[in-house]
Amino acid sequence: MSASDPLHTVRNIGPKSADRLAHLGVRTRGNLEMLGAVEVYRRYRAAHGANLNALYALQAGLMDLDWRALTDDFKQALKEAVADADTD
């Protein structure tokens, strides 16, 4: 995959989510990589509301994995990263 690939081509990100993310300025895989899954999730959650599955989908998409393949420990680390970012 290339950084210039449209977001809807990233695994776990469907057309509706890609459209909502585009309105937040996240239009390509490269945008997602640059900002990181945690920051993109925070922006998405603030604009549209989202549960943690959205966070897992974004991170797993960057890893070219199905979001359900993330381990519980990895998911916990992501949740902690969001909590830390929320307190900054």
ChimeraX attribute file (.defattr): number of C-alpha atoms within 10 A of each C-alpha:
attribute: neighborCount
match mode: 1-to-1
recipient: residues
	/A:1	10
	/A:2	8
	/A:3	13
	/A:4	11
	/A:5	14
	/A:6	16
	/A:7	25
	/A:8	19
	/A:9	15
	/A:10	22
	/A:11	18
	/A:12	22
	/A:13	18
	/A:14	12
	/A:15	12
	/A:16	10
	/A:17	15
	/A:18	19
	/A:19	16
	/A:20	15
	/A:21	23
	/A:22	16
	/A:23	11
	/A:24	13
	/A:25	12
	/A:26	22
	/A:27	19
	/A:28	21
	/A:29	20
	/A:30	18
	/A:31	18
	/A:32	24
	/A:33	15
	/A:34	13
	/A:35	12
	/A:36	14
	/A:37	22
	/A:38	22
	/A:39	17
	/A:40	23
	/A:41	26
	/A:42	18
	/A:43	16
	/A:44	20
	/A:45	15
	/A:46	10
	/A:47	13
	/A:48	10
	/A:49	11
	/A:50	14
	/A:51	9
	/A:52	14
	/A:53	13
	/A:54	22
	/A:55	24
	/A:56	24
	/A:57	24
	/A:58	26
	/A:59	26
	/A:60	21
	/A:61	21
	/A:62	18
	/A:63	13
	/A:64	14
	/A:65	17
	/A:66	15
	/A:67	20
	/A:68	13
	/A:69	11
	/A:70	16
	/A:71	10
	/A:72	10
	/A:73	9
	/A:74	12
	/A:75	18
	/A:76	12
	/A:77	12
	/A:78	18
	/A:79	16
	/A:80	13
	/A:81	13
	/A:82	18
	/A:83	13
	/A:84	10
	/A:85	12
	/A:86	10
	/A:87	6
	/A:88	5
